[in-house]
């Protein structure tokens, strides 16, 4: 009887303890943003990976974020490690075009954007491959 009473008393605590849910707007940790904007329709499609593994998608101009899934912690660590290896925080490359591709690395309080799409320009080594890898993963 005591066991049942103890279980009944403690069960609300376990039910109430769930992981915190963040959005890109309220998250204070590192974030990796990739996306496209422009083109004939002017549409925007943006993915945001938080360093806790949560992955969000925003389409259109509204800017509303929808959590689409969580990435394994080990994969998330590899992705952020690769961004450090490529020195994304230090690359200065802003050449948007009609259709612009971009990677934004947010390490609060710092942020760096890499944008490309302008005809005749080539992003630094590894940037496009990293972008394509992320698109295939997301």
Secondary structure, 3 states (H helix, E strand, C coil): CHHHHHHHHHHHHHHHCCCCCCCCCCCCCCEEEEEEEECCCCEEEEEEEECCCEEEEEECCCCCCEEEEECCHHHHHHHHHHHHHCCCCCCCEEECCCEEEEEEEEECCEEEEEEECCCCCCCCCCHHHHHHHHHHHC
